[in-house]
């Protein structure tokens, strides 16, 4: 099967919460993570195109941090679903970027993806 992903994914297991308009999933696990999305294990019963609030919880020995993003279901499988992040605040973006750099086998590829996304944002601002 051809990989159509435009963003590098890193294996990253963390507790995530999903809040759909009619249902919540509080203690889910992630399989992998990218700058633009996440695969969540064990969540079923949703359709492609549904939106949700995503809360990624980072728990350390001395601190707790929650990243909040808005996501859309882009793929549904027997083992879970894939979400595309379509909105997040700047703090969440920078924390997400740092998680990916720290866990990536190829940080240079992440630099290229980040540069392309910044250029895309800038060109949209000038339209």
MDTraj code that builds the backbone (N, CA, C; nanometers):
import mdtraj as md
import numpy as np

residues = "UNK UNK UNK UNK UNK UNK UNK UNK UNK UNK UNK UNK UNK UNK UNK UNK UNK UNK UNK UNK UNK UNK UNK UNK UNK UNK UNK UNK UNK UNK UNK UNK UNK UNK UNK UNK UNK UNK UNK UNK UNK UNK UNK UNK UNK UNK UNK UNK UNK UNK UNK UNK UNK UNK UNK UNK UNK UNK UNK UNK UNK UNK UNK UNK UNK UNK UNK UNK UNK UNK UNK UNK UNK UNK UNK UNK UNK UNK UNK UNK UNK UNK UNK UNK UNK UNK UNK UNK UNK UNK UNK UNK UNK UNK UNK UNK UNK UNK UNK UNK UNK UNK UNK UNK UNK UNK UNK UNK UNK UNK UNK UNK UNK UNK UNK UNK UNK UNK UNK UNK UNK UNK UNK UNK UNK UNK UNK".split()
xyz = np.array([
    [0.0836, -0.1185, 0.0000],
    [0.0000, 0.0000, 0.0000],
    [0.0878, 0.1244, 0.0000],
    [0.0589, 0.2172, -0.0874],
    [0.1368, 0.3391, -0.1008],
    [0.1098, 0.4331, 0.0164],
    [0.2172, 0.4943, 0.0679],
    [0.2044, 0.5891, 0.1770],
    [0.1746, 0.7268, 0.1191],
    [0.0553, 0.7800, 0.1433],
    [0.0134, 0.9092, 0.0890],
    [0.0362, 1.0226, 0.1890],
    [0.0966, 0.9919, 0.3031],
    [0.1148, 1.0938, 0.4054],
    [0.2149, 1.1993, 0.3616],
    [0.1841, 1.3236, 0.3959],
    [0.2734, 1.4342, 0.3647],
    [0.3576, 1.4714, 0.4859],
    [0.3228, 1.4205, 0.6020],
    [0.3938, 1.4536, 0.7243],
    [0.4514, 1.3287, 0.7883],
    [0.5708, 1.3433, 0.8444],
    [0.6347, 1.2333, 0.9148],
    [0.5573, 1.2018, 1.0413],
    [0.5388, 1.0738, 1.0651],
    [0.4737, 1.0294, 1.1877],
    [0.5786, 0.9671, 1.2774],
    [0.5642, 0.9901, 1.4065],
    [0.6528, 0.9265, 1.5026],
    [0.5688, 0.8386, 1.5943],
    [0.6219, 0.7232, 1.6316],
    [0.5498, 0.6419, 1.7292],
    [0.5468, 0.7193, 1.8608],
    [0.4285, 0.7374, 1.9157],
    [0.4174, 0.8140, 2.0399],
    [0.2908, 0.7711, 2.1118],
    [0.3085, 0.7095, 2.2278],
    [0.1950, 0.6627, 2.3050],
    [0.1706, 0.7586, 2.4215],
    [0.0500, 0.8124, 2.4243],
    [0.0113, 0.9079, 2.5283],
    [-0.1401, 0.8984, 2.5450],
    [-0.1889, 0.9428, 2.6591],
    [-0.3332, 0.9446, 2.6828],
    [-0.3934, 1.0652, 2.6109],
    [-0.5048, 1.0400, 2.5425],
    [-0.5701, 1.1448, 2.4654],
    [-0.7199, 1.1408, 2.4936],
    [-0.7816, 1.2565, 2.4941],
    [-0.9264, 1.2663, 2.5097],
    [-0.9876, 1.3226, 2.3831],
    [-1.1012, 1.2673, 2.3432],
    [-1.1723, 1.3148, 2.2243],
    [-1.3135, 1.3527, 2.2649],
    [-1.3529, 1.4743, 2.2322],
    [-1.4877, 1.5209, 2.2617],
    [-1.5606, 1.5505, 2.1313],
    [-1.6475, 1.4552, 2.0916],
    [-1.7352, 1.4731, 1.9762],
    [-1.8633, 1.5393, 2.0261],
    [-1.9422, 1.6005, 1.9380],
    [-2.0657, 1.6663, 1.9827],
    [-2.1600, 1.5747, 2.0613],
    [-2.1640, 1.4455, 2.0276],
    [-2.2591, 1.3559, 2.0935],
    [-2.1950, 1.2460, 2.1772],
    [-2.0609, 1.2454, 2.1863],
    [-1.9933, 1.1388, 2.2605],
    [-1.8519, 1.1812, 2.2967],
    [-1.8055, 1.1376, 2.4142],
    [-1.6688, 1.1664, 2.4566],
    [-1.5941, 1.0362, 2.4809],
    [-1.4633, 1.0414, 2.4580],
    [-1.3731, 0.9288, 2.4853],
    [-1.2608, 0.9863, 2.5704],
    [-1.2577, 0.9519, 2.6982],
    [-1.1696, 1.0207, 2.7917],
    [-1.0275, 0.9653, 2.7999],
    [-1.0104, 0.8374, 2.8045],
    [-0.8788, 0.7792, 2.8310],
    [-0.8348, 0.6898, 2.7154],
    [-0.8107, 0.7475, 2.6000],
    [-0.7694, 0.6714, 2.4824],
    [-0.6171, 0.6760, 2.4700],
    [-0.5643, 0.5858, 2.3884],
    [-0.4205, 0.5826, 2.3645],
    [-0.3909, 0.6143, 2.2188],
    [-0.2788, 0.6802, 2.1972],
    [-0.2348, 0.7100, 2.0619],
    [-0.1380, 0.6023, 2.0145],
    [-0.1301, 0.5889, 1.8835],
    [-0.0301, 0.4985, 1.8239],
    [0.0860, 0.5793, 1.7672],
    [0.0503, 0.6846, 1.6931],
    [0.1526, 0.7709, 1.6356],
    [0.0984, 0.9128, 1.6227],
    [0.1910, 1.0039, 1.5927],
    [0.1595, 1.1455, 1.5963],
    [0.2382, 1.2155, 1.4860],
    [0.1785, 1.3206, 1.4268],
    [0.2496, 1.4047, 1.3299],
    [0.2117, 1.5499, 1.3564],
    [0.2701, 1.6407, 1.2778],
    [0.2355, 1.7822, 1.2919],
    [0.0889, 1.8077, 1.2583],
    [0.0296, 1.7204, 1.1778],
    [-0.1064, 1.7450, 1.1315],
    [-0.2086, 1.6419, 1.1764],
    [-0.1688, 1.5434, 1.2592],
    [-0.2685, 1.4452, 1.2981],
    [-0.2189, 1.3398, 1.3944],
    [-0.3125, 1.2485, 1.4262],
    [-0.2848, 1.1436, 1.5240],
    [-0.3698, 1.0215, 1.4911],
    [-0.3180, 0.9025, 1.5248],
    [-0.3989, 0.7814, 1.5156],
    [-0.4335, 0.7407, 1.6580],
    [-0.5636, 0.7231, 1.6853],
    [-0.6129, 0.6911, 1.8196],
    [-0.6632, 0.5471, 1.8193],
    [-0.6081, 0.4667, 1.9086],
    [-0.6439, 0.3250, 1.9177],
    [-0.7762, 0.3047, 1.9905],
    [-0.8528, 0.2069, 1.9442],
    [-0.9710, 0.1615, 2.0164],
    [-1.0963, 0.2463, 2.0049],
    [-1.0927, 0.3548, 1.9314],
    [-1.2113, 0.4401, 1.9165],
    [-1.2804, 0.4030, 1.7859],
    [-1.4069, 0.3642, 1.7964],
    [-1.4840, 0.3269, 1.6780],
    [-1.6205, 0.3952, 1.6842],
    [-1.6995, 0.3761, 1.5808],
    [-1.8356, 0.4295, 1.5803],
    [-1.8469, 0.5717, 1.5306],
    [-1.7422, 0.6232, 1.4673],
    [-1.7463, 0.7587, 1.4126],
    [-1.7276, 0.7522, 1.2619],
    [-1.7660, 0.8591, 1.1957],
    [-1.7610, 0.8637, 1.0497],
    [-1.6580, 0.9666, 1.0032],
    [-1.6068, 0.9429, 0.8846],
    [-1.5147, 1.0383, 0.8227],
    [-1.5861, 1.1724, 0.8098],
    [-1.5159, 1.2780, 0.8473],
    [-1.5718, 1.4127, 0.8397],
    [-1.6233, 1.4656, 0.9726],
    [-1.6392, 1.3786, 1.0729],
    [-1.6841, 1.4253, 1.2045],
    [-1.5725, 1.5061, 1.2704],
    [-1.6103, 1.6138, 1.3380],
    [-1.5149, 1.6981, 1.4091],
    [-1.5178, 1.6692, 1.5580],
    [-1.4031, 1.6933, 1.6235],
    [-1.3959, 1.6749, 1.7683],
    [-1.2896, 1.7666, 1.8265],
    [-1.2956, 1.7838, 1.9570],
    [-1.1914, 1.8528, 2.0321],
    [-1.0954, 1.7467, 2.0823],
    [-0.9670, 1.7660, 2.0585],
    [-0.8634, 1.6701, 2.0958],
    [-0.7838, 1.7287, 2.2120],
    [-0.7686, 1.6508, 2.3192],
    [-0.6867, 1.6928, 2.4327],
    [-0.5794, 1.5879, 2.4545],
    [-0.4554, 1.6257, 2.4283],
    [-0.3410, 1.5373, 2.4452],
    [-0.2788, 1.5691, 2.5800],
    [-0.2753, 1.4709, 2.6682],
    [-0.2289, 1.4949, 2.8051],
    [-0.0865, 1.4440, 2.8256],
    [0.0024, 1.5362, 2.8577],
    [0.1412, 1.5020, 2.8874],
    [0.1598, 1.5107, 3.0380],
    [0.1934, 1.3973, 3.0985],
    [0.2061, 1.3921, 3.2433],
    [0.3494, 1.3553, 3.2782],
    [0.4141, 1.4429, 3.3522],
    [0.5505, 1.4167, 3.3980],
    [0.5529, 1.4002, 3.5481],
    [0.6719, 1.3817, 3.6018],
    [0.6820, 1.3614, 3.7459],
    [0.6525, 1.4899, 3.8234],
    [0.6743, 1.6057, 3.7611],
    [0.6506, 1.7314, 3.8322],
    [0.5517, 1.8240, 3.7636],
    [0.5030, 1.7872, 3.6460],
    [0.4124, 1.8781, 3.5766],
    [0.3110, 1.8011, 3.4922],
    [0.2037, 1.8702, 3.4593],
    [0.0996, 1.8181, 3.3724],
    [0.0723, 1.9250, 3.2665],
    [0.0634, 1.8814, 3.1423],
    [0.0415, 1.9740, 3.0326],
    [-0.0633, 1.9147, 2.9399],
    [-0.1571, 1.9967, 2.8968],
    [-0.2589, 1.9512, 2.8011],
    [-0.2489, 2.0344, 2.6744],
    [-0.2367, 1.9644, 2.5606],
    [-0.2395, 2.0303, 2.4314],
    [-0.3801, 2.0150, 2.3762],
    [-0.4351, 2.1222, 2.3240],
    [-0.5717, 2.1187, 2.2715],
    [-0.5706, 2.1537, 2.1237],
    [-0.6366, 2.0683, 2.0456],
    [-0.6474, 2.0879, 1.9029],
    [-0.7891, 2.0542, 1.8602],
    [-0.8278, 2.1019, 1.7433],
    [-0.9535, 2.0599, 1.6819],
    [-0.9169, 1.9632, 1.5704],
    [-0.9923, 1.8521, 1.5633],
    [-0.9600, 1.7498, 1.4660],
    [-1.0812, 1.7027, 1.3876],
    [-1.0535, 1.6444, 1.2717],
    [-1.1543, 1.5852, 1.1851],
    [-1.1153, 1.4401, 1.1594],
    [-1.2126, 1.3503, 1.1662],
    [-1.1874, 1.2097, 1.1358],
    [-1.1586, 1.1968, 0.9862],
    [-1.0419, 1.1395, 0.9527],
    [-1.0057, 1.1227, 0.8121],
    [-0.9946, 0.9760, 0.7711],
    [-0.9870, 0.8871, 0.8695],
    [-0.9808, 0.7438, 0.8386],
    [-1.0342, 0.6666, 0.9576],
    [-1.1134, 0.5631, 0.9287],
    [-1.1703, 0.4784, 1.0330],
    [-1.1292, 0.3347, 1.0030],
    [-1.0729, 0.2682, 1.1029],
    [-1.0334, 0.1286, 1.0874],
    [-1.0905, 0.0443, 1.1995],
    [-1.0628, -0.0851, 1.1937],
    [-1.1113, -0.1747, 1.2988],
    [-1.0416, -0.1487, 1.4316],
    [-0.9167, -0.0979, 1.4249],
    [-0.8390, -0.0779, 1.5467],
    [-0.8400, 0.0656, 1.5987],
    [-0.9084, 0.1574, 1.5287],
    [-0.9133, 0.2952, 1.5751],
    [-0.9422, 0.3912, 1.4619],
    [-0.9079, 0.5188, 1.4846],
    [-0.9330, 0.6196, 1.3814],
    [-0.8193, 0.7201, 1.3729],
    [-0.8091, 0.7796, 1.2545],
    [-0.7080, 0.8822, 1.2292],
    [-0.7754, 1.0183, 1.2262],
    [-0.7125, 1.1127, 1.2924],
    [-0.7629, 1.2495, 1.2970],
    [-0.6639, 1.3444, 1.2315],
    [-0.7172, 1.4421, 1.1591],
    [-0.6383, 1.5505, 1.1019],
    [-0.6617, 1.6735, 1.1892],
    [-0.5533, 1.7357, 1.2362],
    [-0.5668, 1.8587, 1.3142],
    [-0.5908, 1.9746, 1.2188],
    [-0.7005, 2.0477, 1.2391],
    [-0.7262, 2.1622, 1.1524],
    [-0.7143, 2.2947, 1.2263],
    [-0.6983, 2.2908, 1.3577],
    [-0.6806, 2.4149, 1.4338],
    [-0.6167, 2.3831, 1.5675],
    [-0.5212, 2.4693, 1.6080],
    [-0.4622, 2.4575, 1.7419],
    [-0.4008, 2.5921, 1.7780],
    [-0.3880, 2.6159, 1.9079],
    [-0.3266, 2.7414, 1.9501],
    [-0.1749, 2.7307, 1.9347],
    [-0.1086, 2.8437, 1.9404],
    [0.0349, 2.8492, 1.9171],
    [0.1137, 2.7680, 2.0194],
    [0.0763, 2.7754, 2.1471],
    [0.1462, 2.6975, 2.2504],
    [0.1381, 2.5481, 2.2220],
    [0.0202, 2.4997, 2.1870],
    [0.0034, 2.3570, 2.1555],
    [0.0880, 2.3193, 2.0349],
    [0.0920, 2.4069, 1.9331],
    [0.1728, 2.3790, 1.8146],
    [0.3201, 2.3639, 1.8516],
    [0.3728, 2.4549, 1.9324],
    [0.5151, 2.4481, 1.9677],
    [0.5460, 2.3257, 2.0533],
    [0.4574, 2.2902, 2.1459],
    [0.4791, 2.1687, 2.2257],
    [0.4737, 2.0446, 2.1367],
    [0.3788, 2.0409, 2.0443],
    [0.3674, 1.9288, 1.9516],
    [0.4935, 1.9170, 1.8664],
    [0.5395, 2.0288, 1.8147],
    [0.6620, 2.0303, 1.7337],
    [0.7794, 1.9741, 1.8137],
    [0.7932, 2.0153, 1.9390],
    [0.9035, 1.9673, 2.0228],
    [0.8930, 1.8172, 2.0512],
    [0.7722, 1.7670, 2.0733],
    [0.7517, 1.6223, 2.0931],
    [0.8004, 1.5472, 1.9694],
    [0.7632, 1.5972, 1.8525],
    [0.8002, 1.5299, 1.7284],
    [0.9507, 1.5335, 1.7047],
    [1.0143, 1.6484, 1.7262],
    [1.1599, 1.6575, 1.7101],
    [1.2304, 1.5597, 1.8039],
    [1.1855, 1.5541, 1.9279],
    [1.2508, 1.4697, 2.0281],
    [1.2373, 1.3214, 1.9937],
    [1.1256, 1.2818, 1.9318],
    [1.0979, 1.1411, 1.9047],
    [1.1248, 1.0989, 1.7603],
    [1.1652, 1.1911, 1.6757],
    [1.1833, 1.1611, 1.5339],
    [1.3185, 1.0967, 1.5061],
    [1.3187, 1.0045, 1.4084],
    [1.4435, 0.9475, 1.3603],
    [1.5064, 1.0381, 1.2552],
    [1.4268, 1.1344, 1.2013],
    [1.4753, 1.2222, 1.0956],
    [1.4270, 1.3661, 1.1190],
    [1.4899, 1.4368, 1.2133],
    [1.4463, 1.5751, 1.2416],
    [1.4581, 1.6692, 1.1222],
    [1.5503, 1.6401, 1.0272],
    [1.5643, 1.7259, 0.9094],
    [1.4375, 1.7235, 0.8245],
    [1.3734, 1.6071, 0.8139],
    [1.2477, 1.5978, 0.7385],
    [1.1405, 1.6830, 0.8062],
    [1.1405, 1.6851, 0.9399],
    [1.0450, 1.7694, 1.0125],
    [1.0710, 1.9167, 0.9854],
    [1.1980, 1.9555, 0.9757],
    [1.2308, 2.0947, 0.9416],
    [1.1712, 2.1330, 0.8068],
    [1.1846, 2.0430, 0.7082],
    [1.1304, 2.0701, 0.5749],
    [0.9782, 2.0833, 0.5799],
    [0.9112, 1.9935, 0.6542],
    [0.7647, 1.9978, 0.6655],
    [0.7194, 2.1261, 0.7337],
    [0.7890, 2.1640, 0.8392],
    [0.7546, 2.2851, 0.9125],
    [0.7723, 2.4080, 0.8241],
    [0.8820, 2.4142, 0.7484],
    [0.9053, 2.5265, 0.6568],
    [0.7948, 2.5351, 0.5526],
    [0.7552, 2.4194, 0.4979],
    [0.6492, 2.4176, 0.3970],
    [0.5173, 2.4657, 0.4559],
    [0.4877, 2.4264, 0.5801],
    [0.3623, 2.4695, 0.6432],
    [0.3637, 2.6184, 0.6718],
    [0.4758, 2.6703, 0.7158],
    [0.4854, 2.8137, 0.7431],
    [0.4662, 2.8922, 0.6127],
    [0.5288, 2.8452, 0.5030],
    [0.5124, 2.9108, 0.3731],
    [0.3653, 2.9056, 0.3287],
    [0.2998, 2.7929, 0.3535],
    [0.1593, 2.7780, 0.3167],
    [0.0731, 2.8772, 0.3942],
    [0.0991, 2.8909, 0.5254],
    [0.0243, 2.9872, 0.6066],
    [0.0463, 3.1286, 0.5570],
    [0.1729, 3.1620, 0.5250],
    [0.2042, 3.2969, 0.4799],
    [0.1382, 3.3280, 0.3466],
    [0.1347, 3.2317, 0.2545],
    [0.0718, 3.2574, 0.1249],
    [-0.0785, 3.2737, 0.1396],
    [-0.1412, 3.2032, 0.2339],
    [-0.2847, 3.2176, 0.2579],
    [-0.3179, 3.3545, 0.3156],
    [-0.2246, 3.4078, 0.3971],
    [-0.2471, 3.5406, 0.4553],
    [-0.2459, 3.6490, 0.3474],
    [-0.1712, 3.6261, 0.2396],
    [-0.1571, 3.7283, 0.1356],
    [-0.2576, 3.7132, 0.0232],
    [-0.3453, 3.6148, 0.0291],
    [-0.4473, 3.5955, -0.0752],
    [-0.5584, 3.6966, -0.0630],
])
top = md.Topology()
chain = top.add_chain()
for i, resn in enumerate(residues, 1):
    res = top.add_residue(resn, chain, resSeq=i)
    for name in ("N", "CA", "C"):
        top.add_atom(name, md.element.get_by_symbol(name[0]), res)
traj = md.Trajectory(xyz[None], top)
